[in-house]
Amino acid sequence: MAETTLKFMELCPCIRRAGNQRHHSFRNRKIYDHELLYCMKGRMKLIIDGSEYMVTPGSLCMIKPDRFHSILFDEDHSGDVYWIHFDFIYRNDMETLSQFLASSNYVMTLGELPCRNLIRDDVSLENGIYFPDVMQVKDPMFMEDSFQMIVSLYNCHLPLWQLTARSILLSILRNMIEQISESENSNPSRRRIRYSDIIKNYISANYFRKIRLEELARETGIRSNYIGKVFKEETGTRLVAYLNGYRLYQAKKLLEETDLTIEDVSEMAGFNDIYYFSKSIKKMYGYSPTELRRICLKSR
């Protein structure tokens, strides 16, 4: 998914659709534009590219273009969720997208979206601000009133409704940006620890498979192309070097404590290439995997 960085002054959101829903779950959907969801009542599970979130009253969710997502309502709790489909800036193909989806809405659940030229870029803002998948708002009353007003304006479609709704959506985005910025800047030292700890914890739970920068961006709430810089600034170590070192440490433990084959150890530690794994082990510890295992066994 492509990404565009906007300046605050460039924000000019345009609302394509708005509404609310109750107990209408769906699985493995993709959308072309951005969608804001605000939960006023009930509980639901939101799954975005395999990451699961429990959404409760006061949760604000940002569904981004071209990402698989599912919304599963808890049947034991009646839900009330408001949603807004929008673009961050004006696009002259917004009406084209609306007409296309009106005639072919089913394409959103077919897997890959067919009209690639209509897919919007993901958006980040200046100063490294990136909208997280889910956030708990600090001012639920403001958010409830704002979403209800936008949905009401959309349903009435009175003259100038888009202009009025745009000003309200700008207020929502400003509220989100202020809350994200406040969280990041309230305690700089704690902020640095939090980012690096989140990344390290995610690596410790997922080191055995390929980890994408987009995953770390979702976990931390910062841009994917900013992750490596933040990690290096906080730890003094390159992210790739830390991940590789952690995998080698886990591989060494497997060599010491199990009878697994070298190939199995390599795979379980997150290495897809046995030759690269062997070379990395020798560079780190001075011995090949077989030699390292023999030395560890002798020292027991």
C-alpha positions in Angstrom: 0.0 0.0 0.0 1.4 3.4 -1.0 1.7 6.1 1.5 1.4 9.9 1.3 2.7 12.4 3.8 0.5 15.5 4.2 1.1 18.8 5.9 -1.6 19.9 8.3 -2.5 22.8 6.0 -3.2 20.3 3.2 -6.0 18.5 5.0 -9.2 19.0 3.2 -11.4 15.9 3.9 -14.3 14.9 1.7 -17.0 12.6 2.9 -18.2 10.0 0.5 -20.7 8.1 2.7 -21.7 8.1 6.4 -24.1 6.0 8.5 -24.4 3.7 11.5 -24.9 0.0 11.9 -25.9 -2.6 14.5 -25.0 -6.3 14.5 -23.9 -6.3 10.9 -20.6 -8.3 10.9 -18.5 -9.0 7.9 -15.3 -10.8 7.2 -12.2 -10.2 5.0 -13.3 -7.0 3.4 -11.2 -4.4 1.7 -12.1 -0.8 0.9 -10.8 1.8 -1.5 -10.8 4.9 0.8 -10.4 5.5 4.5 -13.1 4.7 7.0 -13.5 6.0 10.5 -15.6 3.9 12.9 -16.7 5.1 16.3 -18.3 2.7 18.8 -21.0 4.3 21.0 -22.5 1.1 22.4 -21.8 -2.6 22.6 -18.6 -4.5 21.8 -17.0 -6.0 18.7 -13.8 -7.6 17.5 -11.9 -5.8 14.8 -9.3 -7.8 12.8 -6.9 -5.9 10.5 -4.4 -7.9 8.5 -4.3 -10.5 11.3 -4.0 -8.1 14.3 -7.0 -8.3 16.6 -8.5 -5.5 18.7 -11.5 -5.5 21.1 -13.6 -2.4 20.3 -15.7 -1.0 23.1 -17.6 2.3 23.7 -15.2 5.2 23.2 -13.1 3.3 20.7 -12.2 5.2 17.4 -11.0 3.0 14.6 -9.3 4.0 11.3 -9.7 1.4 8.5 -7.2 2.1 5.8 -7.3 1.4 2.1 -6.6 -2.0 0.6 -6.2 -3.9 3.9 -8.1 -7.0 4.8 -10.3 -6.4 7.8 -13.2 -8.1 9.6 -15.8 -6.7 12.1 -17.4 -9.2 14.3 -20.1 -8.0 16.7 -20.6 -9.6 20.1 -24.0 -11.1 19.8 -24.6 -10.8 23.5 -24.3 -7.0 23.4 -26.4 -4.8 21.1 -24.0 -2.5 19.2 -24.2 1.0 17.9 -21.3 2.0 15.6 -21.1 5.1 13.4 -18.9 5.1 10.3 -17.6 7.7 7.8 -16.0 6.9 4.4 -13.8 9.8 3.4 -10.7 11.1 1.6 -8.1 13.2 3.5 -7.9 15.6 0.5 -10.2 16.4 -2.4 -10.1 14.0 -5.3 -12.0 14.5 -8.5 -12.7 10.7 -8.8 -14.7 10.5 -5.6 -18.0 10.4 -7.5 -16.6 7.8 -9.8 -15.7 5.6 -6.9 -19.2 6.0 -5.4 -20.9 5.1 -8.7 -18.6 2.1 -9.2 -19.3 0.8 -5.7 -23.0 1.4 -6.1 -23.2 -0.9 -9.0 -20.5 -3.4 -7.8 -20.5 -3.4 -4.0 -19.7 -7.1 -3.9 -16.2 -6.5 -5.1 -15.2 -5.3 -1.6 -15.4 -8.9 -0.3 -13.8 -10.7 -3.3 -10.2 -10.3 -2.1 -8.1 -8.1 -4.3 -9.8 -4.9 -5.3 -10.2 -4.8 -9.1 -9.9 -1.1 -9.9 -6.4 -0.4 -8.6 -6.5 3.2 -9.8 -9.3 4.0 -7.4 -7.4 2.8 -4.3 -6.3 5.7 -2.1 -2.8 6.0 -0.6 -2.5 5.6 3.2 -1.8 8.9 4.9 0.6 10.1 7.5 1.2 13.7 8.7 4.1 15.9 9.2 6.2 15.4 12.4 5.9 11.6 12.0 2.2 11.5 13.1 0.5 8.3 12.0 -3.1 7.3 12.7 -3.3 4.1 14.7 -5.8 1.4 13.9 -7.6 1.8 17.2 -7.5 4.5 19.9 -9.6 5.3 22.9 -10.8 8.9 22.8 -10.6 11.2 25.8 -13.7 13.2 24.9 -16.5 10.7 24.1 -19.2 13.3 24.2 -17.5 15.4 21.5 -16.9 12.4 19.3 -20.5 11.1 19.7 -22.0 14.5 18.8 -19.6 14.9 15.8 -20.4 11.5 14.3 -24.1 11.9 14.8 -24.1 15.4 13.1 -22.1 14.1 10.1 -24.4 11.1 9.6 -27.5 13.4 10.0 -26.1 15.9 7.4 -25.3 13.0 5.0 -28.8 11.6 5.3 -30.5 14.9 4.7 -28.2 16.0 1.9 -29.2 19.6 2.2 -27.3 22.2 0.2 -23.8 22.8 1.5 -24.0 19.6 3.7 -20.6 18.6 2.5 -19.0 21.9 3.5 -20.6 21.7 7.0 -19.7 18.0 7.4 -16.1 18.7 6.3 -15.6 21.3 9.1 -16.9 18.7 11.6 -14.6 16.0 10.3 -11.7 18.4 10.4 -12.5 18.9 14.1 -12.5 15.1 14.6 -9.1 14.8 12.9 -7.7 17.7 14.9 -8.9 16.1 18.1 -7.2 12.8 17.1 -3.9 14.6 16.2 -3.9 16.5 19.4 -4.4 13.3 21.4 -1.7 11.4 19.5 0.7 14.3 19.9 -0.1 14.7 23.6 0.6 11.1 24.2 3.9 11.2 22.3 5.2 14.4 23.9 3.9 14.3 27.5 7.0 12.5 28.7 9.8 12.2 26.1 11.9 9.7 28.1 8.9 7.5 28.7 8.0 7.8 25.0 11.4 6.5 23.8 11.2 3.6 26.2 7.7 2.8 25.1 8.5 2.7 21.4 11.6 0.5 21.8 9.9 -1.8 24.3 6.9 -2.2 22.1 9.1 -3.2 19.2 11.2 -5.5 21.3 8.2 -7.2 22.8 6.7 -7.7 19.3 9.9 -9.2 18.1 10.1 -11.6 21.1 6.6 -12.9 20.3 7.1 -13.1 16.5 10.8 -13.6 15.8 10.2 -17.0 14.2 8.5 -15.5 11.2 9.0 -12.7 8.8 8.2 -9.4 10.5 7.1 -6.5 8.3 7.7 -2.8 9.1 4.0 -2.2 8.5 3.3 -4.5 11.5 5.6 -2.5 13.8 4.0 0.7 12.5 0.6 -0.6 13.6 1.9 -1.6 17.0 3.7 1.7 17.7 1.5 4.1 15.8 4.4 5.7 13.9 5.2 5.6 10.2 6.8 2.4 8.8 9.6 4.4 7.2 10.3 6.0 10.5 10.5 2.8 12.6 14.2 2.1 12.0 15.3 5.6 12.8 13.3 5.7 16.1 14.7 2.3 17.1 18.3 3.4 16.4 17.9 6.7 18.2 16.5 4.9 21.3 18.8 1.9 21.5 21.9 2.8 19.5 21.3 -0.4 17.5 19.9 -0.9 14.0 16.6 -2.7 14.0 17.8 -5.3 11.6 20.8 -6.0 13.7 18.7 -6.4 16.8 16.2 -8.7 15.2 19.0 -10.9 13.7 20.8 -11.0 17.1 17.6 -12.0 18.9 17.0 -14.8 16.4 20.6 -16.1 16.8 20.2 -16.0 20.6 17.1 -18.1 20.3 18.8 -20.5 17.9 21.7 -20.9 20.3 19.2 -21.9 23.0 17.6 -24.4 20.7 21.0 -25.9 19.8 21.8 -26.2 23.5 18.5 -27.5 24.8 17.0 -29.7 22.1 18.0 -32.4 19.6 16.3 -30.6 16.7 18.1 -30.8 13.3 20.1 -27.7 12.2 17.5 -27.1 9.5 14.7 -27.2 12.1 16.5 -24.9 14.4 17.1 -22.5 11.5 13.5 -22.4 10.6 12.2 -22.1 14.1 14.5 -19.1 14.7 13.1 -17.3 11.7 15.8 -18.0 9.1 14.6 -19.2 5.7 18.1 -19.9 4.4 20.2 -22.5 6.1 23.4 -21.3 4.6 22.8 -17.7 5.8 21.8 -19.1 9.2 25.1 -21.0 9.5 27.2 -18.1 8.4 25.4 -15.8 10.8 25.9 -18.2 13.8 29.6 -18.5 13.0 30.0 -14.7 12.7 28.2 -14.2 16.1 29.6 -17.0 18.1 32.7 -18.1 16.3 31.5 -21.6 15.5 29.3 -23.4 13.1 25.9 -24.6 14.4 27.2 -28.2 14.7 30.4 -27.1 16.5 28.4 -24.8 18.8 26.1 -27.6 19.8 29.0 -29.9 20.5 30.8 -27.4 22.6 27.6 -26.7 24.6 27.0 -30.4 25.2 30.6 -30.8 26.5 30.2 -27.9 28.9 27.1 -29.3 30.5 
